[in-house]
Amino acid sequence: MDLFDVDTLEKAEAQIDAFIDKRAKERADANNLEEFWAEQDRRIREKRRPANRRAWIAHHGRMNLLHLGLAAEHADKRSRLMLEGGYEVDETPDPEEVA
């Protein structure tokens, strides 16, 4: 190969340019696809948000009832123990006694 073979050099440059263009197009396509999937994911999450919120509200409502029931059971047991021990039953426990 002659170092000054212009046709060969131009062909090589054209191949390099084609390769660079191909890679740039592949990268742009990949970015577009990634943006598409990110937008799809955002839309799906947005659609699910109200149902998820209702589910969390129901869950916390059940937990609230459960803990209110547990608190009532403990208050009842505390009152019975105080009565059995001869203490005067008060409605609200002293925070210092609890700790």
C-alpha positions as CSV (number, residue, x, y, z in Angstrom):
1,M,0.0,0.0,0.0
2,D,1.3,3.4,-1.0
3,L,1.2,5.9,1.9
4,F,-0.1,8.5,-0.5
5,D,-2.9,6.4,-2.0
6,V,-5.6,8.9,-1.7
7,D,-8.4,6.5,-2.8
8,T,-7.5,4.0,-0.1
9,L,-7.2,6.7,2.6
10,E,-10.6,8.1,1.6
11,K,-12.2,4.7,1.7
12,A,-10.7,4.1,5.1
13,E,-12.0,7.5,6.3
14,A,-15.4,6.7,4.8
15,Q,-15.5,3.3,6.7
16,I,-14.5,5.0,9.9
17,D,-17.1,7.7,9.4
18,A,-19.7,5.0,8.7
19,F,-18.7,3.1,11.8
20,I,-18.9,6.2,13.9
21,D,-22.3,7.2,12.4
22,K,-23.6,3.6,13.0
23,R,-22.5,3.7,16.6
24,A,-24.0,7.1,17.2
25,K,-27.3,5.9,15.7
26,E,-27.2,2.8,17.9
27,R,-26.6,4.9,20.9
28,A,-29.4,7.3,20.0
29,D,-31.8,4.3,19.4
30,A,-30.8,2.8,22.8
31,N,-31.4,6.2,24.5
32,N,-34.8,6.5,22.8
33,L,-35.7,3.0,23.9
34,E,-34.6,3.7,27.5
35,E,-36.6,6.9,27.5
36,F,-39.6,5.0,26.2
37,W,-39.4,2.3,28.9
38,A,-38.9,4.9,31.6
39,E,-42.0,6.7,30.4
40,Q,-43.9,3.4,30.3
41,D,-42.8,2.6,33.8
42,R,-43.8,6.1,35.1
43,R,-47.3,5.7,33.5
44,I,-47.7,2.2,35.1
45,R,-46.7,3.5,38.5
46,E,-49.0,6.5,38.1
47,K,-51.9,4.1,37.3
48,R,-51.2,1.9,40.3
49,R,-50.7,4.8,42.7
50,P,-54.5,5.1,43.7
51,A,-54.9,1.4,44.2
52,N,-51.7,1.2,46.3
53,R,-52.8,4.2,48.3
54,R,-56.2,2.5,49.0
55,A,-54.3,-0.7,50.0
56,W,-52.0,1.2,52.4
57,I,-55.0,3.0,53.9
58,A,-56.8,-0.3,54.5
59,H,-53.6,-1.8,56.0
60,H,-53.1,1.0,58.4
61,G,-56.8,1.0,59.3
62,R,-56.4,-2.7,60.2
63,M,-53.3,-2.0,62.2
64,N,-55.0,0.8,64.0
65,L,-57.9,-1.4,65.0
66,L,-55.5,-4.2,66.0
67,H,-53.4,-1.8,68.2
68,L,-56.5,-0.2,69.7
69,G,-57.7,-3.7,70.6
70,L,-54.3,-4.6,72.1
71,A,-54.2,-1.3,74.0
72,A,-57.7,-2.0,75.4
73,E,-56.6,-5.5,76.4
74,H,-53.6,-4.2,78.2
75,A,-55.6,-1.4,79.9
76,D,-58.1,-4.0,81.1
77,K,-55.3,-6.3,82.4
78,R,-53.7,-3.4,84.1
79,S,-57.0,-2.4,85.8
80,R,-57.5,-6.0,87.0
81,L,-54.0,-6.2,88.4
82,M,-54.5,-2.9,90.2
83,L,-57.8,-4.1,91.7
84,E,-56.3,-7.4,92.8
85,G,-53.4,-5.5,94.4
86,G,-55.6,-3.2,96.2
87,Y,-54.7,-0.1,94.2
88,E,-57.1,2.5,93.1
89,V,-57.8,2.1,89.4
90,D,-57.2,5.3,87.4
91,E,-58.2,5.8,83.8
92,T,-54.9,7.1,82.6
93,P,-51.5,5.5,83.5
94,D,-48.7,7.6,84.8
95,P,-46.0,7.8,82.1
96,E,-43.4,7.5,84.8
97,E,-44.9,4.2,85.9
98,V,-44.9,2.9,82.3
99,A,-41.2,3.5,81.7
